[in-house]
Amino acid sequence: MDVVAAKQIGAGLATIAFVGSGIGIGVVFGNYISGALRNPGAASSQFTNLYIGYALCELQGLFGLLIALILLFT
Amino acid sequence: MALNPMEQFEVKPVSWAPHPLFHIGHSPIYFTNQAFWMLIVVASLSLFLTLSVKKGRVVPTRTQSLAELSYDFVAGMIDMTSGPEGFRFFPLIFTIFMFILFCNGFGLLPIAFTVTSQIVITFLLTAVVILTAIITGFVRHGLGFLKLFVIKAPVIIMVPMVLLEFISFCARPLSLSMRLFANMLAGHTMLKVMAGFVISLGAAGGIYTALAAAPEALIVALTALEFLVAFLQAYVFAILSCIYLSEALHLHDNH
């Protein structure tokens, strides 16, 4: 297998990182909604924490994207 | 494929000024599309924020209430994360938030260049935030700022935790700049890939031309999603900057 083909396959494999990111974001928002339904009064106070959690989960997937880009364009 | 979805991120001289403006040493300095769009963003942002509150009315007009809303939004964000002391960073956070918001927003115009899709821009913004946090921390606490890495725990847990905290601190500039850059890059690439589907299907003829409506509808939905992402990333960048600066101010004891 030549290097270009291996790089392309590796870039494809790197996008698997988004599986974890997707699961993480699902857990964050799912738990937020279930918590918000139990105690709607406290929901708005946790809005910041919700988006911090979302951002941290999303980042793990984006590192996979970064690796894919490095493989494709270097 | 003839249409490269990455082509939109190419930094090149604007078509009406193809010659270098001046030279630094032997490197030519061009007026690029990135500089052009950044100027547009800064100009429109300054015009919006000055003209809207020029005649400060008690009952605000639409533009004035929009400006007041963004001010209140950032003020609430700082108050929540770092308390009244954090307000000395209000100008920094407000500037960063509005700049990123306008860059992301302007980037969604079909002809526009997305300034925040260049890692050099996002990393520069991050460097400003992180350096401000570090300098504030050392000025305020002296060497006590290093207590940021120490967690009250038995020594056997503390030593690896200090290492982990240190690595996490060092990863902050990378993560903060990567998040904005990669979100913008991924979103805009996705839109262009979908646009490529429409063109390929439309050119195929027959039944396929009718099928081109499906990716077309998807583009509309994705554009709406991109507007959400544009706001959300500006918000996330600002709130994380607030948290980092708040940590430098208060170390671990919560305000």
Chai-1 contact restraints between the chains, C-beta under 6 A:
chainA,res_idxA,chainB,res_idxB,connection_type,confidence,min_distance_angstrom,max_distance_angstrom,comment,restraint_id
A,Y51,B,V236,contact,1.0,0.0,6.0,A-B,restraint_1
A,A55,B,V236,contact,1.0,0.0,6.0,A-B,restraint_2
A,L59,B,S175,contact,1.0,0.0,6.0,A-B,restraint_3
A,L59,B,R179,contact,1.0,0.0,6.0,A-B,restraint_4
A,L62,B,M178,contact,1.0,0.0,6.0,A-B,restraint_5
A,L62,B,A182,contact,1.0,0.0,6.0,A-B,restraint_6
A,L65,B,A182,contact,1.0,0.0,6.0,A-B,restraint_7
